[in-house]
Amino acid sequence: MTTSEAMPPEAKRIRENYESIVQRVRSLGGSDVQIIAVTKTFPASAVNAVVAAGCLSIGENYAQDLLEKWPEVDVNHRPEVHFIGRLQTNKVRSLSHVVDVWQSVDRISVIDEIARRAPIARIMLQVNAAGESDKGGCAIPELESLYDHCLIRGLTVSGLMTVGPTNGEVAATRQAFETTARLAQGLGLREVSMGMTGDLDMAIDCGSTMVRIGSAIFGDRPPMADK
Ligand SMILES: *Cc1c(COP(=O)(O)O)cnc(C)c1O
C-alpha cells in the first residue's frame, strides 16, 4: 500500500495490527463478525488512524476520556461509537450526542435515562454470565425483565454483551460465552458482543457477532485503565 509510507509510524503500526486482526477473525470463520476497535485511554489520533485503516466502529469505556478526545476525531470519517464501560446514569446525557450503541446497559435506572436522553440509540444488555462479583452486567435471572423494560420504554435492543471471566480459564470462558449466545437466541436477539484480545478465538467459536479488540491493535494500556 503506497499511502502507508507517508503515515506517521504510529498510524502505520495501527493499520498493520488492525489488518492482522481482520485476517485472524476471517481465518476463524468470522467474516461477518464486526470488529470494534477499543480506543479507551488512547488519543483521537488513534481513533482516526484505525478508522483510516478501514475500521468502522470504536469502543470507549470512560465518559470523560471519550468527550475529551471527541472534538479531534475526524468528523468526515466518524466511526460508530459503542459505549462498553461501566455506565453511570448521570453521564448518559453528556454522551448522548456521541454514542450510537450502548453496550453496557445492565439496570433499570440506566434504561430509563437512555430512554429519556437518547431514545433512538441502540441498546445491548450486558450479562454477567460468569457471575463474577467485580463485573458489570446483570445477573442471568434479571435479564428477561430488563429486556422487557427496554421494550416498554420503546428502545431498540439489538443484542447481548458479555466480558469473559477475568482468570481467562478456558472451560469457564467457554461456558460464559455459550451461555450468552444461548440467552441471546432465546430472546430472538441477533447480536452477541463477546471476545477481546485474549479470548477472541473462543468467542467466535461460540457465536460472537462482535469482538471488542484493544491491545492487539493499539498496544498496552496503563493497568489502571483496564478496569
Ligand atoms: C478494554 C476492554 C476491551 C478490550 O480489551 P483488550 O484486551 O485490550 O482487547 C473489550 N471490552 C471491554 C468491555 C473492555 O473494557
Ligand as a Chemical Component Dictionary entry (heavy atoms), coordinates in Angstrom:
data_LIG
# 
_chem_comp.id                   LIG 
_chem_comp.type                 NON-POLYMER 
_chem_comp.pdbx_formal_charge   0 
_chem_comp.three_letter_code    LIG 
# 
loop_
_chem_comp_atom.comp_id 
_chem_comp_atom.atom_id 
_chem_comp_atom.alt_atom_id 
_chem_comp_atom.type_symbol 
_chem_comp_atom.charge 
_chem_comp_atom.model_Cartn_x 
_chem_comp_atom.model_Cartn_y 
_chem_comp_atom.model_Cartn_z 
_chem_comp_atom.pdbx_ordinal 
LIG C1 C1 C 0 -10.822 -2.836 27.480 1  
LIG C2 C2 C 0 -11.968 -3.613 27.010 2  
LIG C3 C3 C 0 -11.895 -4.373 25.826 3  
LIG C4 C4 C 0 -10.625 -4.557 25.021 4  
LIG O1 O1 O 0 -9.710  -5.304 25.730 5  
LIG P1 P1 P 0 -8.341  -5.872 25.066 6  
LIG O2 O2 O 0 -7.986  -6.994 25.942 7  
LIG O3 O3 O 0 -7.382  -4.754 25.107 8  
LIG O4 O4 O 0 -8.652  -6.290 23.685 9  
LIG C5 C5 C 0 -13.050 -5.041 25.423 10 
LIG N1 N1 N 0 -14.195 -4.964 26.116 11 
LIG C6 C6 C 0 -14.299 -4.243 27.244 12 
LIG C7 C7 C 0 -15.609 -4.193 27.968 13 
LIG C8 C8 C 0 -13.193 -3.557 27.732 14 
LIG O5 O5 O 0 -13.300 -2.864 28.884 15 
# 
loop_
_chem_comp_bond.comp_id 
_chem_comp_bond.atom_id_1 
_chem_comp_bond.atom_id_2 
_chem_comp_bond.value_order 
_chem_comp_bond.pdbx_ordinal 
LIG C1 C2 SING 1  
LIG C2 C3 SING 2  
LIG C2 C8 DOUB 3  
LIG C3 C4 SING 4  
LIG C3 C5 DOUB 5  
LIG C4 O1 SING 6  
LIG O1 P1 SING 7  
LIG P1 O2 DOUB 8  
LIG P1 O3 SING 9  
LIG P1 O4 SING 10 
LIG C5 N1 SING 11 
LIG N1 C6 DOUB 12 
LIG C6 C7 SING 13 
LIG C6 C8 SING 14 
LIG C8 O5 SING 15 
# 
